[in-house]
Structure formats: C-alpha cells, structure tokens
Amino acid sequence: MSVSTLTNVRLNIGRYGLSTIIVLGNISNILTTLIFIRVLRKQLNSCTMYLLASSIANIILIDTAVISSLYGIDHPDPVHLLVAFCKLKFYGPHVLLMLSRSFKIASCIDRWALTSSNARIRSFCQPKIARNVIIFLMLI
C-alpha cells in the first residue's frame, strides 16, 4: 500500500466514522434526555437530575468536539491559525468528558446514599442538593 492510499483510507474512516458517531450519538443522547425529562416531570429524582446533566454534557461534547474534528478533514483547520482555538479544541472536550463522568459518579454516590441505613446519609438524596452539586461540578 502506498502512502496516498493509506491517507485516503484514513480520511474516509474519519469522514464516515465521525459522521456515524455524530448521528448515532446525538440520537441516543437526545432520546436519553427526553426519557429523563419525562421521568422528572412525574417525580423529581436526584439521580435522574445527575444523569440528565451527563446526557446534556455528552450532547454538547458531540456537537462541538466531533463536528470540529469532522470539519478539519476537508477544510483548513483553524487550530493552525489561532492559538486560542488550538487550546480550546483540546481543552473543551476534555472538560466536557470529565464533567459527564463526574455527573455519573455523583449519580452512583446518590444511589449509594439512598441505600444507606444511616438516615443522615440518606438525606443527601434530595433534588435541591443534586441541583447544588450539579452547579458545583460545573464550576470546578
């Protein structure tokens, strides 16, 4: 295989693979968001709030990081032109991934606290506390 063939294979995998990730990722995260919003309308649940925040962070991640990578395949990548964009292109997705993971960890801790035999620990499973934790995690 020549170098040009490998370059074309890499570009096509990036072009069609990233497009597939964008479509399937957005569909699944939007459906997940709709399900969690529906659950929150029936009953306000702290775990659902964490998972909804995680799903929204994933939607933002897919729509910013993956689309900018897909754009860079066929167009001049602005990373080479602006230092600020270069920093944001790699820092932004990292922050969103960590934020999504932090929400999932908070959800696991919330479920652990709910099953605790200690009433004081169980009292942390309230939507008001979940809202404050979500805001705190976004600010860190």
C-alpha positions in Angstrom: 0.0 0.0 0.0 1.2 3.4 -0.9 1.2 6.4 1.4 -1.6 8.1 -0.7 -3.8 5.0 -0.3 -3.3 5.0 3.4 -4.0 8.7 3.6 -7.3 8.2 1.6 -8.3 5.3 3.9 -7.6 7.4 7.0 -9.6 10.4 5.6 -12.6 8.2 4.6 -12.6 6.4 8.0 -12.6 9.8 9.7 -15.2 11.3 7.4 -17.7 8.4 7.6 -16.8 7.2 11.1 -17.1 10.6 12.7 -20.4 11.2 10.8 -21.8 8.0 12.2 -20.7 9.0 15.7 -22.4 12.3 15.4 -25.7 10.9 14.1 -25.9 7.9 16.5 -24.5 9.9 19.4 -27.0 12.7 19.0 -29.9 10.4 18.5 -29.1 8.3 21.6 -28.4 11.3 23.8 -31.5 13.2 22.7 -33.7 10.1 23.4 -32.0 9.7 26.8 -32.6 13.3 27.6 -36.3 13.1 26.6 -36.7 10.0 28.8 -35.1 11.7 31.8 -37.1 14.9 31.3 -40.3 12.7 31.2 -39.2 11.0 34.5 -38.5 14.3 36.1 -42.0 15.6 35.2 -43.6 12.7 37.0 -41.3 12.6 40.1 -38.4 14.8 40.9 -35.5 12.4 41.4 -31.9 13.4 42.2 -30.3 10.5 40.4 -32.3 11.4 37.2 -31.0 15.0 37.5 -27.4 13.8 37.5 -28.0 11.5 34.5 -29.8 14.2 32.6 -26.9 16.6 33.2 -24.5 13.9 32.0 -26.6 13.4 28.8 -26.6 17.1 28.1 -22.9 17.4 28.6 -22.5 14.5 26.1 -24.7 16.2 23.5 -22.6 19.4 23.8 -19.4 17.3 23.5 -20.5 15.6 20.4 -21.8 18.7 18.7 -18.6 20.7 19.4 -15.6 18.4 19.5 -16.6 15.8 16.9 -18.1 18.3 14.5 -14.9 20.4 14.7 -12.8 17.3 14.0 -15.0 16.4 11.1 -14.7 20.0 9.7 -10.9 19.7 9.9 -10.9 16.8 7.5 -12.0 18.7 4.3 -11.2 22.3 5.3 -8.2 24.2 6.7 -8.1 23.6 10.4 -8.4 26.8 12.4 -6.2 25.2 15.0 -3.2 26.2 12.9 -4.3 29.8 12.7 -5.4 30.8 16.2 -3.6 29.7 19.4 -6.7 30.2 21.4 -8.7 27.9 19.2 -5.9 25.3 19.4 -6.2 25.4 23.2 -10.0 25.3 23.2 -10.1 22.4 20.7 -8.3 20.1 23.1 -9.3 21.6 26.5 -13.0 21.9 25.8 -13.7 18.2 25.0 -11.5 17.1 28.0 -13.6 19.3 30.3 -16.9 18.0 28.9 -15.8 14.4 29.2 -14.7 14.9 32.8 -17.9 16.8 33.6 -20.0 13.9 32.2 -18.0 11.4 34.2 -18.4 13.5 37.3 -22.1 13.6 36.9 -22.2 9.8 36.6 -20.1 9.4 39.7 -22.4 11.8 41.6 -25.3 9.6 40.4 -23.6 6.5 41.8 -22.9 8.2 45.1 -26.5 9.4 45.2 -27.7 5.8 44.8 -25.3 4.6 47.4 -26.5 7.2 49.8 -30.1 6.3 49.2 -29.5 2.7 50.2 -27.6 3.6 53.4 -29.0 2.6 56.7 -28.0 5.9 58.2 -30.8 8.5 57.9 -28.3 11.4 57.8 -26.6 9.9 54.7 -30.0 9.2 53.1 -30.9 12.9 53.5 -28.3 13.8 50.8 -30.6 12.2 48.1 -32.7 15.3 47.6 -33.2 17.2 44.3 -32.2 20.5 46.0 -28.8 19.0 46.9 -28.5 17.4 43.5 -29.0 20.8 41.8 -26.3 22.4 44.0 -23.9 19.5 43.3 -24.5 19.9 39.6 -23.8 23.6 39.7 -20.7 23.0 41.9 -19.4 20.3 39.4 -19.9 22.7 36.5 -17.9 25.4 38.3 -14.9 23.3 39.2 
